[in-house]
């Protein structure tokens, strides 16, 4: 009997590397490879670094389907910035979302996800965008918080949180703040 295609693709050395570079167990890595490989076995067998489209990934990784930050996850975790994922991109994402990932590492990834305008700070515009994503009615995309309410919330958050008075929250401030919120790690988590 031969070994499974997943085990043939993941050599023991490669599996050891992935285990040491991520917060995932060998079993989780095998499981992710099995799911990734099942998208199109021929393509993965021909090219281990094959990149699958966002839709192909979402179809096989249900946990991403209804995430309000789906576009940001693909933007942040796509190593080629092409809205596609390789197996290693999937590993990075799942590692950051795993229960074993330290809070400060999760916070750094969360910062990149929430810095929607990618200006290296979370500002009023980012907070309003985040509020839209979290409160928008999926049935009626026009039903969400009004502009004044979002601005009031954003200003209160920035007033309460900002430590360096730049008008936004920088990475180090964000990590510091989230280190004080015990629920953060469990809220930035999904089961593989």
Buried (B, 14 or more C-beta within 10 A) or exposed (E): EEEEBBBEBBEEEEBEEBBEEBBBEEEBBBBBBBBBBEBBEEBBEEEBEBBBBBEBBBEBBEEBEEEEBBBBBBBBBBEEEEBBBBBBBBBBBBBBBBEEBEBEBBBBBBBBBBBBEEEEBBBBEBBBBBBBBEBBEEEEEEEBBEEEEBBEBBEEBBEEBBEEEEEBBBBEBBBBBBEEEEEBBEEBEBEB
